[in-house]
Amino acid sequence: MGKVSKRKQKRERFERRFAPQSTIDKRLIMLLGGIGAMAMGGGAFGQWGMLLRDTSEGAEPVPYSIWILIAGCVLLGVAIVVGTSTETVLRVGSAGVGEEKSQGIRRMPWHELEHLAIENSEVMVLRGKDDKGGAYTIRIRTKTAPAAVARILSEAKARASKAVELTKGEEKAIGPSSNNAGEWAEPPPLQVVGQHCAVSGKVIAYEPDARVCTRCELVFHKNHVPKHCECGNSLDDLREKKA
């Protein structure tokens, strides 16, 4: 598939990367980790440090130091486990919402988003299709990814408002989105060659024949650009001017 050159890509295209957060109190994690680290240090010194200081024959480690060392390792391991979420890393940007998986990033473009809702007051559910046309559902726990959830809602309301099915109370509970939340990630190149025109179904064979909605990135052939995109965005600037 052909790729639109960087010069032709809109400057406003972006992508933010959101790592999941642990729901455990950070103070508890720090306390467990701190105690574990101190126990490991004390146990290691009692087990081997004293032997280095006392080189006389018959010197022995400090009693129970090995058990203190083991306990420290266990506490530090527990702190690492409870402080790390098993949720997937999320990508939110111009290209839609994506999940980082072992085989790569699977994305749901905004124009493929069909349904966005909150289930049981704690899970954001996105249903639609991925960038290859396959059925796709993304489930995100609001407690482990509050910044990502807020950004997804903000972008979805701007780019695919018809798919958003949240009450005012649910939106208020999620809160406003911050442009500084998450970390910057390079957005994927905008690919148009091989795509089908959303109106005529015609395959885009040459890059110059493509016209892309700047809001939801739906692709059209230059001869079949409607006045408005499905997302409601005006496409007058993309339409061919008649003599």
ZABABA-416461 format. One record per residue (C-alpha): residue number from 1; residue in one letter; z, x, y. Coordinates in steps of 0.02 Angstrom, whole numbers, padded with zeros to 5 digits. Each point is the difference from the previous one (the first is absolute). Example, Ala and Ser with C-alpha at 12.3 -4.5 7.8 and 13.67 -1.06 7.14 Angstrom:
n = 1, res = A, Z = 00390, X = 00615, Y = -00225
n = 2, res = S, Z = -00033, X = 00069, Y = 00172
This chain:
n = 1, res = M, Z = 00000, X = 00000, Y = 00000
n = 2, res = G, Z = -00044, X = 00061, Y = 00173
n = 3, res = K, Z = 00133, X = 00036, Y = 00128
n = 4, res = V, Z = -00005, X = -00035, Y = 00185
n = 5, res = S, Z = 00009, X = 00163, Y = 00096
n = 6, res = K, Z = 00162, X = 00039, Y = 00092
n = 7, res = R, Z = -00091, X = -00012, Y = 00165
n = 8, res = K, Z = -00042, X = -00182, Y = -00036
n = 9, res = Q, Z = 00172, X = -00048, Y = -00060
n = 10, res = K, Z = 00103, X = -00097, Y = 00125
n = 11, res = R, Z = 00141, X = 00100, Y = 00078
n = 12, res = E, Z = 00120, X = -00143, Y = -00028
n = 13, res = R, Z = -00013, X = 00015, Y = -00189
n = 14, res = F, Z = 00166, X = 00057, Y = -00068
n = 15, res = E, Z = 00113, X = 00003, Y = -00151
n = 16, res = R, Z = 00189, X = 00016, Y = -00017
n = 17, res = R, Z = 00091, X = 00055, Y = -00156
n = 18, res = F, Z = 00165, X = -00083, Y = -00046
n = 19, res = A, Z = 00117, X = 00074, Y = -00131
n = 20, res = P, Z = 00123, X = -00123, Y = -00080
n = 21, res = Q, Z = 00183, X = 00004, Y = 00048
n = 22, res = S, Z = 00152, X = -00012, Y = -00110
n = 23, res = T, Z = 00108, X = -00156, Y = 00019
n = 24, res = I, Z = 00159, X = 00101, Y = -00031
n = 25, res = D, Z = 00107, X = 00046, Y = 00151
n = 26, res = K, Z = -00052, X = 00174, Y = 00059
n = 27, res = R, Z = 00182, X = 00048, Y = 00029
n = 28, res = L, Z = 00039, X = -00029, Y = -00183
n = 29, res = I, Z = -00149, X = 00105, Y = -00052
n = 30, res = M, Z = 00053, X = 00142, Y = 00115
n = 31, res = L, Z = 00179, X = -00011, Y = -00064
n = 32, res = L, Z = -00053, X = 00010, Y = -00182
n = 33, res = G, Z = -00121, X = 00141, Y = 00035
n = 34, res = G, Z = 00129, X = 00098, Y = 00101
n = 35, res = I, Z = 00136, X = -00015, Y = -00131
n = 36, res = G, Z = -00124, X = 00043, Y = -00137
n = 37, res = A, Z = -00059, X = 00156, Y = 00091
n = 38, res = M, Z = 00177, X = 00060, Y = 00032
n = 39, res = A, Z = 00049, X = -00030, Y = -00181
n = 40, res = M, Z = -00151, X = 00096, Y = -00061
n = 41, res = G, Z = 00041, X = 00146, Y = 00114
n = 42, res = G, Z = 00183, X = 00004, Y = -00048
n = 43, res = G, Z = -00036, X = -00020, Y = -00185
n = 44, res = A, Z = -00132, X = 00138, Y = 00001
n = 45, res = F, Z = 00118, X = 00119, Y = 00091
n = 46, res = G, Z = 00143, X = -00040, Y = -00119
n = 47, res = Q, Z = -00112, X = 00025, Y = -00151
n = 48, res = W, Z = -00088, X = 00161, Y = 00050
n = 49, res = G, Z = 00058, X = 00056, Y = 00171
n = 50, res = M, Z = 00176, X = 00041, Y = -00057
n = 51, res = L, Z = -00068, X = 00105, Y = -00143
n = 52, res = L, Z = -00098, X = 00105, Y = 00126
n = 53, res = R, Z = 00157, X = 00029, Y = 00101
n = 54, res = D, Z = 00110, X = 00038, Y = -00151
n = 55, res = T, Z = -00092, X = 00125, Y = -00108
n = 56, res = S, Z = 00149, X = 00042, Y = -00108
n = 57, res = E, Z = -00012, X = -00027, Y = -00187
n = 58, res = G, Z = 00056, X = -00172, Y = -00054
n = 59, res = A, Z = -00040, X = -00086, Y = 00166
n = 60, res = E, Z = -00038, X = -00185, Y = -00022
n = 61, res = P, Z = -00077, X = -00136, Y = 00110
n = 62, res = V, Z = 00111, X = -00120, Y = 00097
n = 63, res = P, Z = 00057, X = -00140, Y = -00116
n = 64, res = Y, Z = -00103, X = -00160, Y = 00011
n = 65, res = S, Z = -00125, X = 00081, Y = 00119
n = 66, res = I, Z = -00145, X = -00042, Y = -00117
n = 67, res = W, Z = 00048, X = -00184, Y = 00005
n = 68, res = I, Z = 00009, X = 00003, Y = 00190
n = 69, res = L, Z = -00174, X = 00077, Y = 00001
n = 70, res = I, Z = -00067, X = -00136, Y = -00116
n = 71, res = A, Z = 00082, X = -00137, Y = 00104
n = 72, res = G, Z = -00080, X = 00071, Y = 00157
n = 73, res = C, Z = -00172, X = -00001, Y = -00081
n = 74, res = V, Z = 00025, X = -00181, Y = -00052
n = 75, res = L, Z = 00056, X = -00057, Y = 00173
n = 76, res = L, Z = -00145, X = 00089, Y = 00085
n = 77, res = G, Z = -00121, X = -00077, Y = -00125
n = 78, res = V, Z = 00070, X = -00173, Y = 00033
n = 79, res = A, Z = -00020, X = 00026, Y = 00188
n = 80, res = I, Z = -00181, X = 00049, Y = -00023
n = 81, res = V, Z = -00037, X = -00149, Y = -00113
n = 82, res = V, Z = 00082, X = -00133, Y = 00108
n = 83, res = G, Z = -00072, X = 00077, Y = 00158
n = 84, res = T, Z = -00178, X = -00008, Y = -00064
n = 85, res = S, Z = -00094, X = -00165, Y = -00011
n = 86, res = T, Z = -00122, X = -00033, Y = -00143
n = 87, res = E, Z = -00111, X = -00108, Y = 00111
n = 88, res = T, Z = -00176, X = 00060, Y = 00039
n = 89, res = V, Z = -00051, X = 00086, Y = 00161
n = 90, res = L, Z = -00099, X = -00117, Y = 00113
n = 91, res = R, Z = -00147, X = 00031, Y = 00117
n = 92, res = V, Z = -00031, X = -00119, Y = 00144
n = 93, res = G, Z = -00145, X = 00017, Y = 00121
n = 94, res = S, Z = -00174, X = -00049, Y = 00052
n = 95, res = A, Z = -00061, X = 00004, Y = -00181
n = 96, res = G, Z = 00133, X = -00123, Y = -00057
n = 97, res = V, Z = 00155, X = 00019, Y = -00107
n = 98, res = G, Z = 00005, X = 00128, Y = -00140
n = 99, res = E, Z = 00117, X = 00061, Y = -00136
n = 100, res = E, Z = 00008, X = 00182, Y = -00052
n = 101, res = K, Z = -00019, X = 00008, Y = -00188
n = 102, res = S, Z = -00018, X = 00143, Y = -00123
n = 103, res = Q, Z = -00188, X = -00027, Y = -00008
n = 104, res = G, Z = -00020, X = -00011, Y = 00188
n = 105, res = I, Z = 00020, X = -00129, Y = 00139
n = 106, res = R, Z = -00044, X = -00181, Y = -00037
n = 107, res = R, Z = -00034, X = -00100, Y = 00158
n = 108, res = M, Z = -00017, X = -00182, Y = 00050
n = 109, res = P, Z = -00115, X = -00010, Y = 00153
n = 110, res = W, Z = 00050, X = -00125, Y = 00134
n = 111, res = H, Z = -00154, X = -00107, Y = -00028
n = 112, res = E, Z = 00049, X = -00016, Y = -00185
n = 113, res = L, Z = 00178, X = -00058, Y = 00038
n = 114, res = E, Z = 00012, X = -00183, Y = -00054
n = 115, res = H, Z = 00187, X = -00036, Y = 00000
n = 116, res = L, Z = 00152, X = 00082, Y = 00080
n = 117, res = A, Z = 00172, X = -00077, Y = -00024
n = 118, res = I, Z = 00184, X = 00037, Y = -00029
n = 119, res = E, Z = 00077, X = -00045, Y = -00168
n = 120, res = N, Z = 00186, X = -00025, Y = -00026
n = 121, res = S, Z = 00032, X = 00066, Y = 00176
n = 122, res = E, Z = -00016, X = 00180, Y = -00063
n = 123, res = V, Z = -00176, X = 00036, Y = -00064
n = 124, res = M, Z = -00161, X = 00004, Y = 00102
n = 125, res = V, Z = -00147, X = -00051, Y = -00109
n = 126, res = L, Z = -00181, X = 00038, Y = 00043
n = 127, res = R, Z = -00136, X = -00076, Y = -00108
n = 128, res = G, Z = -00186, X = 00030, Y = 00012
n = 129, res = K, Z = -00124, X = 00130, Y = -00061
n = 130, res = D, Z = -00006, X = 00189, Y = 00005
n = 131, res = D, Z = -00141, X = 00101, Y = 00079
n = 132, res = K, Z = -00098, X = -00012, Y = -00163
n = 133, res = G, Z = 00009, X = -00189, Y = -00011
n = 134, res = G, Z = 00133, X = -00013, Y = -00136
n = 135, res = A, Z = 00146, X = -00122, Y = 00011
n = 136, res = Y, Z = 00149, X = 00088, Y = 00075
n = 137, res = T, Z = 00181, X = -00046, Y = 00040
n = 138, res = I, Z = 00122, X = 00109, Y = 00096
n = 139, res = R, Z = 00186, X = -00036, Y = -00005
n = 140, res = I, Z = 00115, X = 00088, Y = 00123
n = 141, res = R, Z = 00189, X = -00015, Y = 00009
n = 142, res = T, Z = 00049, X = -00025, Y = 00181
n = 143, res = K, Z = 00163, X = 00099, Y = -00021
n = 144, res = T, Z = -00084, X = 00157, Y = -00065
n = 145, res = A, Z = -00147, X = -00002, Y = 00121
n = 146, res = P, Z = 00053, X = -00092, Y = 00159
n = 147, res = A, Z = -00110, X = 00103, Y = 00117
n = 148, res = A, Z = -00153, X = -00020, Y = -00112
n = 149, res = V, Z = 00028, X = -00187, Y = -00017
n = 150, res = A, Z = 00013, X = -00020, Y = 00189
n = 151, res = R, Z = -00159, X = 00101, Y = 00027
n = 152, res = I, Z = -00095, X = -00097, Y = -00133
n = 153, res = L, Z = 00049, X = -00166, Y = 00079
n = 154, res = S, Z = -00050, X = 00060, Y = 00173
n = 155, res = E, Z = -00170, X = 00064, Y = -00059
n = 156, res = A, Z = -00033, X = -00152, Y = -00110
n = 157, res = K, Z = 00033, X = -00121, Y = 00145
n = 158, res = A, Z = -00125, X = 00098, Y = 00106
n = 159, res = R, Z = -00133, X = 00030, Y = -00133
n = 160, res = A, Z = 00017, X = -00140, Y = -00131
n = 161, res = S, Z = 00107, X = -00134, Y = 00081
n = 162, res = K, Z = -00069, X = -00138, Y = -00113
n = 163, res = A, Z = 00083, X = 00082, Y = -00151
n = 164, res = V, Z = 00174, X = 00009, Y = 00077
n = 165, res = E, Z = 00114, X = -00138, Y = -00065
n = 166, res = L, Z = 00171, X = 00043, Y = 00072
n = 167, res = T, Z = 00120, X = -00112, Y = 00093
n = 168, res = K, Z = 00067, X = 00049, Y = 00171
n = 169, res = G, Z = 00167, X = 00032, Y = -00083
n = 170, res = E, Z = -00077, X = 00120, Y = -00126
n = 171, res = E, Z = -00093, X = 00093, Y = 00137
n = 172, res = K, Z = 00159, X = 00014, Y = 00102
n = 173, res = A, Z = 00094, X = 00069, Y = -00150
n = 174, res = I, Z = -00133, X = 00136, Y = -00023
n = 175, res = G, Z = 00008, X = 00050, Y = 00182
n = 176, res = P, Z = -00123, X = 00089, Y = 00114
n = 177, res = S, Z = -00110, X = 00145, Y = -00054
n = 178, res = S, Z = 00015, X = 00175, Y = 00072
n = 179, res = N, Z = -00154, X = 00107, Y = 00030
n = 180, res = N, Z = 00103, X = 00154, Y = -00039
n = 181, res = A, Z = 00063, X = -00060, Y = -00169
n = 182, res = G, Z = -00062, X = 00094, Y = -00152
n = 183, res = E, Z = -00102, X = 00158, Y = 00010
n = 184, res = W, Z = -00180, X = 00028, Y = 00052
n = 185, res = A, Z = -00127, X = 00009, Y = -00142
n = 186, res = E, Z = -00186, X = 00031, Y = 00014
n = 187, res = P, Z = -00091, X = -00167, Y = -00021
n = 188, res = P, Z = -00133, X = -00007, Y = -00136
n = 189, res = P, Z = -00180, X = 00020, Y = 00058
n = 190, res = L, Z = -00085, X = -00163, Y = 00040
n = 191, res = Q, Z = -00127, X = -00026, Y = -00139
n = 192, res = V, Z = -00144, X = -00122, Y = 00025
n = 193, res = V, Z = -00148, X = 00055, Y = -00107
n = 194, res = G, Z = -00001, X = -00102, Y = -00160
n = 195, res = Q, Z = 00105, X = -00140, Y = 00076
n = 196, res = H, Z = -00065, X = -00179, Y = 00005
n = 197, res = C, Z = -00028, X = -00091, Y = 00163
n = 198, res = A, Z = 00136, X = -00134, Y = 00016
n = 199, res = V, Z = -00129, X = -00128, Y = 00059
n = 200, res = S, Z = -00163, X = 00033, Y = -00094
n = 201, res = G, Z = 00066, X = 00098, Y = -00149
n = 202, res = K, Z = -00131, X = 00132, Y = 00034
n = 203, res = V, Z = 00047, X = 00176, Y = -00055
n = 204, res = I, Z = 00019, X = 00125, Y = 00142
n = 205, res = A, Z = -00123, X = 00136, Y = -00050
n = 206, res = Y, Z = 00006, X = 00102, Y = 00161
n = 207, res = E, Z = 00149, X = 00038, Y = 00109
n = 208, res = P, Z = -00085, X = -00049, Y = 00165
n = 209, res = D, Z = -00029, X = -00176, Y = -00070
n = 210, res = A, Z = 00186, X = -00034, Y = -00013
n = 211, res = R, Z = 00108, X = -00089, Y = 00127
n = 212, res = V, Z = 00188, X = -00001, Y = -00027
n = 213, res = C, Z = 00130, X = -00116, Y = 00073
n = 214, res = T, Z = 00124, X = 00107, Y = 00097
n = 215, res = R, Z = 00144, X = -00116, Y = -00044
n = 216, res = C, Z = -00010, X = -00027, Y = -00189
n = 217, res = E, Z = -00142, X = 00123, Y = -00042
n = 218, res = L, Z = -00109, X = -00131, Y = -00084
n = 219, res = V, Z = -00178, X = 00066, Y = -00019
n = 220, res = F, Z = -00160, X = -00087, Y = 00058
n = 221, res = H, Z = -00185, X = 00043, Y = 00000
n = 222, res = K, Z = -00064, X = 00025, Y = 00176
n = 223, res = N, Z = -00121, X = -00148, Y = -00019
n = 224, res = H, Z = 00135, X = -00120, Y = -00061
n = 225, res = V, Z = 00147, X = 00023, Y = 00119
n = 226, res = P, Z = 00083, X = -00166, Y = 00045
n = 227, res = K, Z = 00075, X = -00036, Y = 00170
n = 228, res = H, Z = 00175, X = 00008, Y = -00073
n = 229, res = C, Z = 00075, X = 00087, Y = -00151
n = 230, res = E, Z = 00102, X = -00093, Y = -00130
n = 231, res = C, Z = 00156, X = 00074, Y = 00080
n = 232, res = G, Z = -00047, X = -00081, Y = 00165
n = 233, res = N, Z = -00056, X = 00159, Y = 00087
n = 234, res = S, Z = -00150, X = -00014, Y = 00116
n = 235, res = L, Z = -00151, X = 00098, Y = -00064
n = 236, res = D, Z = -00113, X = -00019, Y = 00152
n = 237, res = D, Z = 00000, X = 00187, Y = 00031
n = 238, res = L, Z = -00065, X = 00030, Y = -00177
n = 239, res = R, Z = -00142, X = -00126, Y = 00003
n = 240, res = E, Z = -00178, X = 00060, Y = 00022
n = 241, res = K, Z = -00062, X = -00031, Y = 00177
n = 242, res = K, Z = -00159, X = -00101, Y = 00005
n = 243, res = A, Z = -00136, X = 00048, Y = 00122
